[in-house]
């Protein structure tokens, strides 16, 4: 599990990437799916 500080840092990073439109929607979605799979969070 992530510490509270790590969780906040990741949330800030996530918000900044989405807000600035750095990644297109498809790429962003694929990264989220890959991250979920890496942490064994299968649907």
C-alpha positions as CSV (number, residue, x, y, z in Angstrom):
1,X,0.0,0.0,0.0
2,X,1.0,3.6,-0.6
3,X,1.7,5.9,2.3
4,X,-0.5,9.0,2.6
5,X,2.3,11.2,1.2
6,X,2.8,8.9,-1.8
7,X,-0.9,8.8,-2.5
8,X,-1.0,12.6,-2.4
9,X,2.0,12.9,-4.8
10,X,0.5,10.4,-7.2
11,X,-2.9,12.2,-7.1
12,X,-1.2,15.5,-7.8
13,X,0.7,14.0,-10.7
14,X,-2.4,12.4,-12.1
15,X,-4.4,15.6,-12.0
16,X,-1.6,17.6,-13.7
17,X,-1.3,15.2,-16.6
18,X,-5.0,15.1,-17.2
19,X,-5.5,18.8,-16.8
20,X,-2.8,19.8,-19.3
21,X,-3.9,17.3,-21.9
22,X,-0.5,15.8,-22.3
23,X,-1.9,12.3,-23.1
24,X,-4.8,11.5,-25.3
25,X,-7.8,9.8,-23.8
26,X,-6.9,6.3,-25.2
27,X,-3.3,6.4,-24.0
28,X,-4.5,7.6,-20.6
29,X,-7.0,4.8,-20.3
30,X,-4.5,2.1,-21.3
31,X,-2.0,3.4,-18.7
32,X,-4.8,3.2,-16.0
33,X,-5.6,-0.4,-17.1
34,X,-2.0,-1.4,-17.0
35,X,-1.4,0.1,-13.6
36,X,-4.5,-1.7,-12.2
37,X,-3.2,-5.0,-13.6
38,X,0.2,-4.4,-12.1
39,X,-1.4,-4.0,-8.7
40,X,-3.6,-7.1,-9.3
41,X,-6.8,-5.1,-9.4
42,X,-8.5,-7.1,-12.2
43,X,-12.1,-6.2,-13.0
